[in-house]
Amino acid sequence: MLVSRMEREERETPASEVEEMSGRADVTLDRDTMNPFLILAGDQRGVGRRQEWTSLPDTPERFDTEPCVLGSQAFAAGRHHWEVEVAEAGDWWAVGVAQESVRRKGVLSFTPQEGIWAVGQWFGQYYAFTEPDWTPLHLTCLPRAIQVCLDLTDGRVAFADAENEAPIFAFCLAPCSGERLRPWLWVGMDSWLKLCP
């Protein structure tokens, strides 16, 4: 029986590399990277902040100080997008992408110099986490969900209101020496972020 080239490639592509293709990414969160103050939903799409530290193995992959978590998927090429619900996120949160080698131990600055490209809310004000100073964002309406658009072909990551596609901010990506990028979330007190299926 003849098998088409596309069918053969799909069969031969490991599941961990499926997200190398372009389009809407089906993103989940990586339990092995989450800070011990975080709690994941059963489907690994939602994440919230606990009041108490949970005893988890202190592995090299785990964020030990910042309440962060990475997506399970890693992207090395192509164009990908996903959405994060922020309606119940509270006053402190951030969404974006991070280099796979992002530092997991100690305090992070959430900036491109650190290997993180993100936007979020800090004490009621929206920011793009640029360097050397954060860039205030003046949004006409507060988004219920943010679309993250990672374009590794043209080297940029852009954020938009998921409901009306109104642009929020865009970063140019510095060359990462072929390093893969992963979805990244920072969860403040009383916050809940959810990846849309």
N, C-alpha and C positions, 0 to 999 in steps of 0.2 A: 504494500500500500504506500502511495506517495504521501509524504508529509510536507506541507508548505514550509518555507524558510522561517516565516513568522512563528508558526506553531512550534517548530523545532527550537527556535531561540527562546520562546516562552518556557518550554519544558526544561531547557538547559540553564535558564537564568535562576540563580539561587534567590530564595524569597527575600533575603536581606538586601539584594541589589535591584529589586523590582522598581524601587523609587528612583532609579537613575533615569528612567524614562520621563518625558515631559507631560505636564498636565496637572490636574487636581490631585493633590497628595492625600492619601488616607493615613493621617498621622495619629499615632498613639504616643503615650508617654513611657519613658524608660524607668521602671521602678528602681533599677540598680543605681541610678544617678540621683534620685531624689533626696533632698535634705531630710533629716529625721524629724523636723517639725511639720513636714507635709504629709498629707494623706491623699491617696489616689482612689478614684472611683473604680468600681469593679471592671468597667470596660476600658480602663486606663486612658480615658479621654478627659476626665475632670480631675482637678487638683485643688485642694484647700489647705488652709494653715491650721494646725492644731495649737492648743494652748500649752501642751506639754511635749517634751522630747520623747521620741520613741526609740527604743534600743534597736539599732540596725547595724549590720557589720560596717566598720569603717574601712571601706575598700578605696583604692585609688580612683575609682569611677565616681564615688559619691561626693556631692557638695556637702562640706561639713559645717560651714558658717552661714552662708547665704541660703535663704529659702528658695532654691532653684531646682529645676528639673529639666532634663533634655528630652527631646522626642526620640523615639526608638529608631526612626528612619534617618538616614544620612544621605546627602546629595552631593554628587561630584560633578554633574554636568546637567545641562538642559534648563528648562523653565518649570517651576513648580509653584503652586499656591495652596493655601489652606486658610481656614478661618478660626478665630478664637473668640468665644463669647466672653464679653467683659461686663455685662449688665449687672452682675452681682460681685464685681471685683473689688468694691470698696475704694478707698482713697490711695492705696499703695499697691501698684502692680506694674509689670512690664512684660511685653511680648516681643519676640524677635527670633533671630538666628544666632548661633554661636559656632565657632570652629570646634571641630571634634576634640582638639587638644586644649580647649579652654581650661584655665586653672580651676580646680575643684576645691582647693583648700584655702581658707582664709577669706578676707574681705575682697570683694570685686568692685570695680568701678563702672561696669556695664557700658563700656565704650568700645569703639572699634580698635583702639590700641590694645585692649584686653582680649580682642577676638569676639566681641559681642556687638551686634547691630540691632538696636531695639528702640521702641517707643513705649510710653507708659504714663502713669499718673503718680504724682508725688505730692501729698498734702493738697489734693484738689486741683492741681495744675497739671496739664498735659505737657509732656516734653518728648523731644527726640534726644536720646542719650549720646550726644556728640561730644567731641573734645576740642579744646580744653574745657569749654563750658557747655552745659546742656542748652538746647535750643527750645524756648517756650513755643508751644503750638496753640494757636488761637482758632479753635474749631467752632463752626457755626452751630453745630449740634453735637451732642455727645453720642458716640457710636455705641450700639448695643453689641456689635461684633466687629472685629478688625480682621481684614484680609491681609495676609502676609504673602507677598509675591517675590519669590526668590528667582532671579534670572542670572544663572551662571554663564549663560552665553554672552550676555552684554555686561556682566559684572556689576549688578546692582540688586538691592533689596528695597522694595517699596511697600508702603502700608496705605491702606484705604479703608473707608467705611464700607463694611461688607454689604450693607443694605442698598446704598445709593452709589457706591463706587467713587465717592468723593475722595480725592487724594488727601493723605495726611502728611506723609514725609517719604523721602527716598534717600538712600545712602548709595554711594559708589563703593563697590567692594575692592579693597586693595588685593593684589594678587596673593593667593594663599598657598602658593607652591603646590597646587594640586590637592590641598587638604579638603576633606569633606566638611560640609556644614550641616548642622542639625537644628531643628526647632528648639527654642529656649523660652522658658517661662520663669518669672520671678513673682512670688506670691506674698503679698503683705498680710498684715493682721486682718482677720475677719474677711478675707477675700476668697473668692471661688472663681477659677478660670476653667473654661471648658472648650476643648477642641471639637469643632463641628464635624460630624461624620460626612 
